[in-house]
Amino acid sequence: MMGLLRTMMPHKVQLLAVLAFGLALLFMENQIQRIEESREVLERTMARDEGAESEPRKGRAGGQVTPSLSEADDVVVIYNRVPKTGSTSFTNIAYDLCGRNGFHVLHINTSKNNPVLSLQDQVRFVHNVTSWSEMKPAFYHGHVVYLDFSKYGAEGKPTYVNVVRDPVERLVSYYYFLRFGDDYRPGLRRRKQGDKKTFDECVASGGPDCAAEKLWLQIPFFCGHHSECWTVGSRWALETAKANLVRQYLLVGLTEELEDFVMILEAVLPRFFRGATQLYRTGKKSHLRKTSEKKPLAPETLSRLRQSEVWKMENEFYLFAQDHFHFVRDHAVREKDGVVSVLPQSFFYEKIYPKPGPAPRTRLWSSERSHRGETWLWSER
């Protein structure tokens, strides 16, 4: 039949028909190819979205994308406050900010003010902190010693912060606090109320409340729940406390430099401490707590305490914490004309290959030009 039609059709018409037929075939093949490509894109998109729900997402630099420590809604901060280091002043800042910044503050109140938790309470506490979703983000505070959450198989670890103080100043403050209280709750009767003996007189008479062994407190608070942590004068406890301070704590400040501690925390954890520096500088209740009737020490009293091995070890730990805090501070803030401010971000990403294409819906890429060439900045949205 086709042969008959070809014989009946003029030669030019035959050429036009063949050309039209070829163009139709090319059009159909192109459409099929576009459909196949669209199907592949759709399948890749579906696979990516399905994988994003079950696996950690990866950024263009290849790293896993996890919630930011500074802004995530499930962050837990634990402040295992050492007694008489300015802890009430600092926690009052958290109480003042919690409503404004949208987080919970929880006080850990232990029986008889015992800072060591039983093994069963350690398990309970780890479970509460990690699974109590209704309370996140959370700021826990209390006079409890350091607890290693990884020991109990917890998936998420809390962020630890703390403050330390010169060991003699801390003990003297605690001595007078037990006798005269402070200006925070002046009407509250203290355990040693009525005892008028000064700290100098206590040391001269060899009293138990001012013995050198009473200095042994900041080391065990950072060392933890191991029995050796509470062996007075243990070198192992001292080294463990140092290691925990550096490896397990986000930041450890100094009572004598509490404002700098607050300023750095605001920069690192704005989810909790946005506005803390201004509040510290201008607040009327956040940082005004002073022990009443505290007497200055006589030089011979200080010299006697410093002869003890316990003071030498506690002072070594304090100086270690001081050096580390100053190192962190010097790389975090700057002072100009008497005004201290937090340094801006000083790192960026460049020479990223392959070049980023259209930004995924959870990423924001922007390009900057500098004398070093094109630089790509990455942030999460």
Salt bridges, closest charged atoms under 4 A:
GLU36 OE1 - ARG39 NH2 2.72
GLU43 OE2 - ARG39 NH1 2.71
ASP49 OD1 - ARG48 NE 3.67
ASP49 OD1 - ARG361 NH2 3.75
GLU71 OE2 - ARG274 NH2 2.92
ASP73 OD1 - ARG271 NH2 2.97
ASP96 OD1 - LYS285 NZ 3.62
ASP121 OD1 - ARG124 NH1 2.59
ASP182 OD1 - ARG190 NH2 3.99
ASP182 OD2 - ARG289 NE 2.18
ASP195 OD2 - ARG179 NE 3.10
ASP209 OD2 - ARG179 NH2 2.72
ASP209 OD2 - LYS192 NZ 3.32
GLU239 OE2 - ARG235 NH1 3.28
GLU239 OE2 - LYS242 NZ 3.83
GLU257 OE2 - HIS326 NE2 2.99
GLU257 OE1 - ARG329 NH1 2.76
GLU259 OE2 - ARG281 NE 2.72
ASP260 OD2 - ARG329 NH1 3.28
GLU293 OE1 - LYS295 NZ 3.61
GLU309 OE2 - LYS312 NZ 3.41
GLU316 OE2 - ARG235 NH1 3.13
GLU316 OE2 - LYS242 NZ 2.68
ASP330 OD1 - ARG329 NE 3.71
GLU374 OE1 - LYS355 NZ 3.71
GLU374 OE2 - ARG369 NH2 3.91
GLU380 OE2 - ARG57 NH2 3.80
